[in-house]
Amino acid sequence: MKTARFERRSQNQGTSTLTDEQLLLAYCEMGCSQSFAALVHRYKRQLYVFLRPILQDEGLTEDVLQATFLQLHRKCKQFEPGRKVRPWLYAIARNKAIDATRREKKHPRQSIDETRHENEESSLVQGIPADEPGPYDECVAQERAQALWAAVGGLPERLRLAIQLVHFDGLMYREAADALAIPVGTLKSRLHTATKQLEQVLVLQHRGFIPAH
């Protein structure tokens, strides 16, 4: 009865109004490919931005992104009730990135695209909108965003990932900590350290002591 009610609700509402957890449930219990496609659509851009600085290669990032969603397909029935899909998906992506990095060191440029033979479905800065901003305002906002992105990119990976997950991707502390497999206290400590380092870099850039990239 529960599944039938959920199926009728899914058909009436469409995938855009369903939570991540509802979409995954629909895919696992009913094989709803539309639900899986909706999850891919929601997270493919976020995960790409998350993975790209780690892997530092466009092709490898695409491979890991596909492998992440393939793993979601394969392991969806292992998803524990009461958990959130988003940190679990980030944790999968992070583990796949680690595997890919190790593999690249042993066999450079070896693709890990696992989907070609299976036909599988392969944040801190948000501009505050002003009332009809002019070209100058848009240019200044763009320069500030670029400076901040460059500063974040220059952080050590453990600090950059903490900033990215919480401030750019909008994960809660617990979700980000789960995705990185660290305690919440460690995450908060990294965020504090990263924020201090960013402040120092941006102040120096503003004063012209170091160039903004």
C-alpha positions, 0 to 999 in steps of 0.5 A: 500500500505504501509503495502504491501510494508513493507511486501515485504521488510521484506520478501526480507531482513529477520528479521536480517536487520530490526529495532526493530520498523519495527519488532514490526510493522510487528508483530502488523499489519501482525501477523508475528510470525517470527518478534516477535521471532526476537525481543525475540532473540535480547533482551532475553539475555540483559533483563535477565542480566538486571533483574537478579540482581534485582530479585536475583533468577534465576527462578523468573527472567525467569518468569519475562522475559517471562511475559515481552515478553507476555506483549509486545505481548498483548500491541503491538498495544498500541505502539506509533509511533515515540517511540523506542521499546528498552526503552519501553521494558526495562520499561515493564521489570522493571514494571514486576520486581516490581510487582514480587518483591511485589508478592514475599513478600506477597507469597514467591516462587509464580510463575508469569509464565503467558505463560504456559496456552496460548502457547505464545512465551514465555556495560561500559565494552567491551573488546578492542580487541588486535592483537592476545592476549595471555593467560596472556592478556586474564586472565588480561582482565577477572580479570578486567571485573570480578572486575568491574562487582563485583563493579557494583553489589555492587552499590545501585540499582538506581545507578547500573541500570543507569550504566547497561542501559547506559554503558552495554546495550548501551541505550541512555540517553533518552532511559534509563531515559524512561526505569527507569521513571526518568528525564534525569537530574536525570539519569545523576546525578546517572551516575556521582555518580555511576562512582565516587563510582566505581572509589573509589572501583576499586582504593581500590581493586587495592591497596589491601585494599579491596578484589576483588570478 
